[in-house]
Amino acid sequence: MKPRTIYIDVDDTLVRSVGAKRVPMPGVVAAVRALHAQGALLYLWSSGGADYARQSAAELALSDCFIAFLPKPDSYIDDQSVDEWRYCRHVLPSNAADA
């Protein structure tokens, strides 16, 4: 069985900004650690870019859980739309443990 591949967003998913303060989302942080322990391949991405994603992971002591840090894409080229991908599903941060 192949490991699950999961992309996780930074802002308003892993951390929430309240003014200048960044507040970790404890349920998502715990889910990241659990998914990593289960062998999932985790990628952290952000519209703020790869460096911002990497810095956010370091800030939360989660760097070792991710295999790469990526900018969120502006578009993708594929013969199928994302809603047709067989194994892909959208999980809200409040349900991160179900990823």
KOLLODO-293182 format. One record per atom (N, C-alpha, C): residue in three letters; atom name; residue number from 1; x, y, z. Coordinates in steps of 0.1 Angstrom, whole numbers, plus 5000, padded with zeros to 4 digits. Atoms other than C-alpha are relative to their C-alpha. Layout:
% residues N
rest | atom | nr | px | py | pz
ALA | CA | NUM | X | Y | Z
...
This chain:
% residues 99
rest | atom | nr | px | py | pz
MET | N | 1 | 5008 | 4988 | 5000
MET | CA | 1 | 5000 | 5000 | 5000
MET | C | 1 | 5009 | 5012 | 5000
LYS | N | 2 | 4992 | 4988 | 5001
LYS | CA | 2 | 5014 | 5034 | 4990
LYS | C | 2 | 4996 | 5009 | 5011
PRO | N | 3 | 5003 | 4990 | 4989
PRO | CA | 3 | 5017 | 5061 | 5017
PRO | C | 3 | 4991 | 5011 | 4994
ARG | N | 4 | 5008 | 4989 | 5004
ARG | CA | 4 | 4992 | 5089 | 5016
ARG | C | 4 | 5008 | 5012 | 4998
THR | N | 5 | 4993 | 4987 | 5003
THR | CA | 5 | 5004 | 5122 | 5001
THR | C | 5 | 4990 | 5011 | 5003
ILE | N | 6 | 5009 | 4990 | 4995
ILE | CA | 6 | 4989 | 5152 | 5018
ILE | C | 6 | 5007 | 5014 | 4999
TYR | N | 7 | 4995 | 4986 | 5000
TYR | CA | 7 | 4994 | 5189 | 5011
TYR | C | 7 | 4992 | 5008 | 5010
ILE | N | 8 | 5006 | 4992 | 4989
ILE | CA | 8 | 4988 | 5213 | 5040
ILE | C | 8 | 5003 | 5014 | 4998
ASP | N | 9 | 4998 | 4986 | 5001
ASP | CA | 9 | 4983 | 5250 | 5038
ASP | C | 9 | 5005 | 5006 | 5013
VAL | N | 10 | 4995 | 4993 | 4988
VAL | CA | 10 | 4999 | 5275 | 5062
VAL | C | 10 | 4989 | 5009 | 5006
ASP | N | 11 | 5009 | 4990 | 4994
ASP | CA | 11 | 4976 | 5305 | 5067
ASP | C | 11 | 4985 | 4996 | 5001
ASP | N | 12 | 5014 | 5004 | 4996
ASP | CA | 12 | 4942 | 5299 | 5084
ASP | C | 12 | 4998 | 4985 | 4999
THR | N | 13 | 5000 | 5014 | 5000
THR | CA | 13 | 4950 | 5262 | 5083
THR | C | 13 | 5009 | 4995 | 5011
LEU | N | 14 | 4991 | 5004 | 4990
LEU | CA | 14 | 4981 | 5255 | 5103
LEU | C | 14 | 5002 | 5011 | 5011
VAL | N | 15 | 5000 | 4989 | 4990
VAL | CA | 15 | 4983 | 5290 | 5119
VAL | C | 15 | 4990 | 5011 | 4995
ARG | N | 16 | 5009 | 4989 | 5003
ARG | CA | 16 | 4959 | 5319 | 5121
ARG | C | 16 | 5006 | 5013 | 5005
SER | N | 17 | 4995 | 4987 | 4996
SER | CA | 17 | 4969 | 5355 | 5122
SER | C | 17 | 4990 | 5009 | 5006
VAL | N | 18 | 5009 | 4991 | 4993
VAL | CA | 18 | 4953 | 5378 | 5147
VAL | C | 18 | 5008 | 5013 | 5002
GLY | N | 19 | 4991 | 4988 | 5000
GLY | CA | 19 | 4967 | 5412 | 5140
GLY | C | 19 | 5014 | 4996 | 4996
ALA | N | 20 | 4987 | 5004 | 5003
ALA | CA | 20 | 5004 | 5408 | 5141
ALA | C | 20 | 5004 | 4987 | 5007
LYS | N | 21 | 4997 | 5012 | 4993
LYS | CA | 21 | 5002 | 5377 | 5163
LYS | C | 21 | 4996 | 4988 | 4992
ARG | N | 22 | 5004 | 5012 | 5007
ARG | CA | 22 | 5003 | 5342 | 5148
ARG | C | 22 | 4997 | 4989 | 5010
VAL | N | 23 | 5005 | 5009 | 4991
VAL | CA | 23 | 4983 | 5316 | 5166
VAL | C | 23 | 5000 | 4986 | 4994
PRO | N | 24 | 5000 | 5013 | 5006
PRO | CA | 24 | 4990 | 5279 | 5159
PRO | C | 24 | 4986 | 4994 | 5002
MET | N | 25 | 5013 | 5007 | 4999
MET | CA | 25 | 4959 | 5257 | 5152
MET | C | 25 | 5003 | 4986 | 5006
PRO | N | 26 | 4996 | 5012 | 4993
PRO | CA | 26 | 4964 | 5230 | 5178
PRO | C | 26 | 4996 | 4986 | 4994
GLY | N | 27 | 5005 | 5012 | 5006
GLY | CA | 27 | 4942 | 5204 | 5162
GLY | C | 27 | 5007 | 4996 | 4987
VAL | N | 28 | 4993 | 5003 | 5013
VAL | CA | 28 | 4960 | 5207 | 5128
VAL | C | 28 | 5015 | 4997 | 5003
VAL | N | 29 | 4986 | 5004 | 4996
VAL | CA | 29 | 4995 | 5207 | 5145
VAL | C | 29 | 5000 | 4986 | 5005
ALA | N | 30 | 5001 | 5014 | 4995
ALA | CA | 30 | 4985 | 5175 | 5163
ALA | C | 30 | 4998 | 4990 | 4988
ALA | N | 31 | 5003 | 5009 | 5012
ALA | CA | 31 | 4971 | 5160 | 5130
ALA | C | 31 | 5013 | 4999 | 4992
VAL | N | 32 | 4988 | 5001 | 5008
VAL | CA | 32 | 5004 | 5168 | 5112
VAL | C | 32 | 5009 | 4990 | 5007
ARG | N | 33 | 4991 | 5009 | 4993
ARG | CA | 33 | 5024 | 5150 | 5139
ARG | C | 33 | 4995 | 4986 | 4999
ALA | N | 34 | 5006 | 5014 | 5001
ALA | CA | 34 | 5000 | 5120 | 5138
ALA | C | 34 | 5001 | 4995 | 4986
LEU | N | 35 | 4999 | 5005 | 5014
LEU | CA | 35 | 5000 | 5118 | 5100
LEU | C | 35 | 5014 | 4996 | 4997
HIS | N | 36 | 4986 | 5003 | 5002
HIS | CA | 36 | 5038 | 5120 | 5099
HIS | C | 36 | 5003 | 4986 | 5007
ALA | N | 37 | 4997 | 5012 | 4993
ALA | CA | 37 | 5040 | 5092 | 5125
ALA | C | 37 | 4994 | 4988 | 4993
GLN | N | 38 | 5007 | 5011 | 5007
GLN | CA | 38 | 5016 | 5071 | 5104
GLN | C | 38 | 5007 | 4997 | 4986
GLY | N | 39 | 4993 | 5002 | 5013
GLY | CA | 39 | 5040 | 5075 | 5074
GLY | C | 39 | 4995 | 5007 | 4988
ALA | N | 40 | 5005 | 4992 | 5011
ALA | CA | 40 | 5021 | 5100 | 5053
ALA | C | 40 | 5011 | 5009 | 4995
LEU | N | 41 | 4991 | 4991 | 5006
LEU | CA | 41 | 5041 | 5121 | 5029
LEU | C | 41 | 4994 | 5014 | 5000
LEU | N | 42 | 5006 | 4987 | 4997
LEU | CA | 42 | 5034 | 5157 | 5040
LEU | C | 42 | 5008 | 5011 | 4993
TYR | N | 43 | 4994 | 4988 | 5006
TYR | CA | 43 | 5041 | 5188 | 5020
TYR | C | 43 | 4993 | 5012 | 5006
LEU | N | 44 | 5005 | 4988 | 4995
LEU | CA | 44 | 5036 | 5223 | 5034
LEU | C | 44 | 5001 | 5010 | 4989
TRP | N | 45 | 4999 | 4990 | 5011
TRP | CA | 45 | 5026 | 5250 | 5009
TRP | C | 45 | 4993 | 5012 | 5004
SER | N | 46 | 5006 | 4987 | 4996
SER | CA | 46 | 5016 | 5286 | 5010
SER | C | 46 | 5000 | 5009 | 4988
SER | N | 47 | 5000 | 4990 | 5011
SER | CA | 47 | 5006 | 5314 | 4986
SER | C | 47 | 5011 | 5010 | 5004
GLY | N | 48 | 4988 | 4992 | 4996
GLY | CA | 48 | 5034 | 5332 | 5006
GLY | C | 48 | 5013 | 4995 | 4995
GLY | N | 49 | 4987 | 5005 | 5006
GLY | CA | 49 | 5060 | 5310 | 4990
GLY | C | 49 | 5006 | 4989 | 5009
ALA | N | 50 | 4993 | 5011 | 4994
ALA | CA | 50 | 5082 | 5281 | 4999
ALA | C | 50 | 5008 | 5004 | 5013
ASP | N | 51 | 4993 | 4996 | 4988
ASP | CA | 51 | 5104 | 5300 | 5023
ASP | C | 51 | 4991 | 5003 | 5011
TYR | N | 52 | 5010 | 4997 | 4990
TYR | CA | 52 | 5074 | 5313 | 5042
TYR | C | 52 | 4995 | 4987 | 5006
ALA | N | 53 | 5005 | 5013 | 4995
ALA | CA | 53 | 5061 | 5277 | 5045
ALA | C | 53 | 5011 | 4994 | 5009
ARG | N | 54 | 4989 | 5006 | 4992
ARG | CA | 54 | 5095 | 5265 | 5057
ARG | C | 54 | 5002 | 5007 | 5014
GLN | N | 55 | 4999 | 4992 | 4988
GLN | CA | 55 | 5097 | 5293 | 5083
GLN | C | 55 | 4989 | 4997 | 5009
SER | N | 56 | 5012 | 5002 | 4992
SER | CA | 56 | 5062 | 5286 | 5095
SER | C | 56 | 5002 | 4986 | 5007
ALA | N | 57 | 4998 | 5013 | 4994
ALA | CA | 57 | 5071 | 5249 | 5100
ALA | C | 57 | 5010 | 5000 | 5011
ALA | N | 58 | 4990 | 4999 | 4990
ALA | CA | 58 | 5102 | 5258 | 5119
ALA | C | 58 | 4995 | 5007 | 5013
GLU | N | 59 | 5006 | 4993 | 4989
GLU | CA | 59 | 5083 | 5282 | 5141
GLU | C | 59 | 4991 | 4991 | 5009
LEU | N | 60 | 5008 | 5010 | 4993
LEU | CA | 60 | 5060 | 5253 | 5151
LEU | C | 60 | 5007 | 4987 | 5004
ALA | N | 61 | 4992 | 5013 | 4997
ALA | CA | 61 | 5088 | 5227 | 5155
ALA | C | 61 | 4994 | 4988 | 4992
LEU | N | 62 | 5005 | 5011 | 5008
LEU | CA | 62 | 5073 | 5207 | 5126
LEU | C | 62 | 5008 | 4997 | 4988
SER | N | 63 | 4992 | 5002 | 5012
SER | CA | 63 | 5100 | 5209 | 5100
SER | C | 63 | 5003 | 4986 | 4996
ASP | N | 64 | 4997 | 5013 | 5003
ASP | CA | 64 | 5109 | 5173 | 5103
ASP | C | 64 | 4988 | 4991 | 4995
CYS | N | 65 | 5012 | 5007 | 5004
CYS | CA | 65 | 5073 | 5163 | 5095
CYS | C | 65 | 4998 | 5001 | 4985
PHE | N | 66 | 5003 | 4998 | 5014
PHE | CA | 66 | 5074 | 5176 | 5059
PHE | C | 66 | 5012 | 4996 | 4992
ILE | N | 67 | 4989 | 5004 | 5009
ILE | CA | 67 | 5094 | 5163 | 5030
ILE | C | 67 | 5003 | 5012 | 4990
ALA | N | 68 | 4997 | 4989 | 5008
ALA | CA | 68 | 5091 | 5196 | 5011
ALA | C | 68 | 4991 | 5012 | 5003
PHE | N | 69 | 5007 | 4988 | 4998
PHE | CA | 69 | 5080 | 5232 | 5013
PHE | C | 69 | 4998 | 5007 | 4986
LEU | N | 70 | 5003 | 4995 | 5014
LEU | CA | 70 | 5063 | 5247 | 4982
LEU | C | 70 | 4991 | 5012 | 5000
PRO | N | 71 | 5010 | 4989 | 5002
PRO | CA | 71 | 5046 | 5278 | 4969
PRO | C | 71 | 4987 | 4993 | 4996
LYS | N | 72 | 5013 | 5005 | 5005
LYS | CA | 72 | 5009 | 5272 | 4964
LYS | C | 72 | 4999 | 5004 | 4985
PRO | N | 73 | 4999 | 4997 | 5015
PRO | CA | 73 | 5004 | 5269 | 4926
PRO | C | 73 | 4989 | 5010 | 4996
ASP | N | 74 | 5009 | 4991 | 5006
ASP | CA | 74 | 4987 | 5295 | 4905
ASP | C | 74 | 4990 | 4993 | 4991
SER | N | 75 | 5008 | 5009 | 5009
SER | CA | 75 | 4974 | 5268 | 4881
SER | C | 75 | 5007 | 4987 | 5000
TYR | N | 76 | 4994 | 5013 | 5002
TYR | CA | 76 | 4980 | 5232 | 4873
TYR | C | 76 | 4996 | 4995 | 4986
ILE | N | 77 | 5003 | 5006 | 5013
ILE | CA | 77 | 4981 | 5213 | 4840
ILE | C | 77 | 4999 | 4985 | 5002
ASP | N | 78 | 5003 | 5014 | 4998
ASP | CA | 78 | 4965 | 5179 | 4840
ASP | C | 78 | 4988 | 4997 | 4991
ASP | N | 79 | 5011 | 5003 | 5009
ASP | CA | 79 | 4941 | 5160 | 4818
ASP | C | 79 | 4987 | 4999 | 5008
GLN | N | 80 | 5012 | 5001 | 4992
GLN | CA | 80 | 4916 | 5159 | 4847
GLN | C | 80 | 4999 | 5012 | 5009
SER | N | 81 | 5002 | 4990 | 4990
SER | CA | 81 | 4901 | 5186 | 4869
SER | C | 81 | 5002 | 4994 | 5014
VAL | N | 82 | 4997 | 5005 | 4987
VAL | CA | 82 | 4909 | 5183 | 4906
VAL | C | 82 | 4988 | 4992 | 5006
ASP | N | 83 | 5012 | 5007 | 4994
ASP | CA | 83 | 4873 | 5172 | 4914
ASP | C | 83 | 4999 | 4986 | 4994
GLU | N | 84 | 5000 | 5013 | 5006
GLU | CA | 84 | 4880 | 5141 | 4892
GLU | C | 84 | 5011 | 4991 | 5005
TRP | N | 85 | 4989 | 5008 | 4995
TRP | CA | 85 | 4911 | 5129 | 4910
TRP | C | 85 | 4994 | 4990 | 5009
ARG | N | 86 | 5006 | 5011 | 4993
ARG | CA | 86 | 4903 | 5095 | 4923
ARG | C | 86 | 5002 | 5000 | 5015
TYR | N | 87 | 4997 | 5002 | 4986
TYR | CA | 87 | 4920 | 5097 | 4957
TYR | C | 87 | 5001 | 5013 | 5007
CYS | N | 88 | 4998 | 4986 | 4994
CYS | CA | 88 | 4920 | 5135 | 4964
CYS | C | 88 | 4987 | 5004 | 5006
ARG | N | 89 | 5012 | 4994 | 4993
ARG | CA | 89 | 4896 | 5150 | 4989
ARG | C | 89 | 5004 | 5012 | 5008
HIS | N | 90 | 4998 | 4987 | 4993
HIS | CA | 90 | 4893 | 5184 | 5005
HIS | C | 90 | 4996 | 4997 | 5015
VAL | N | 91 | 5002 | 5002 | 4985
VAL | CA | 91 | 4896 | 5183 | 5044
VAL | C | 91 | 5001 | 5014 | 5006
LEU | N | 92 | 4999 | 4988 | 4993
LEU | CA | 92 | 4888 | 5214 | 5064
LEU | C | 92 | 5009 | 4999 | 5012
PRO | N | 93 | 4991 | 5000 | 4988
PRO | CA | 93 | 4912 | 5224 | 5092
PRO | C | 93 | 4993 | 4994 | 5012
SER | N | 94 | 5007 | 5005 | 4988
SER | CA | 94 | 4886 | 5216 | 5118
SER | C | 94 | 4998 | 4984 | 5000
ASN | N | 95 | 5001 | 5014 | 5001
ASN | CA | 95 | 4886 | 5180 | 5105
ASN | C | 95 | 5013 | 4994 | 4996
ALA | N | 96 | 4987 | 5005 | 5004
ALA | CA | 96 | 4923 | 5176 | 5100
ALA | C | 96 | 5004 | 4986 | 5004
ALA | N | 97 | 4997 | 5013 | 4996
ALA | CA | 97 | 4925 | 5145 | 5120
ALA | C | 97 | 4994 | 4989 | 4991
ASP | N | 98 | 5006 | 5010 | 5010
ASP | CA | 98 | 4903 | 5128 | 5093
ASP | C | 98 | 5007 | 5000 | 4987
ALA | N | 99 | 4993 | 4999 | 5013
ALA | CA | 99 | 4928 | 5136 | 5065
ALA | C | 99 | 5005 | 4986 | 4995
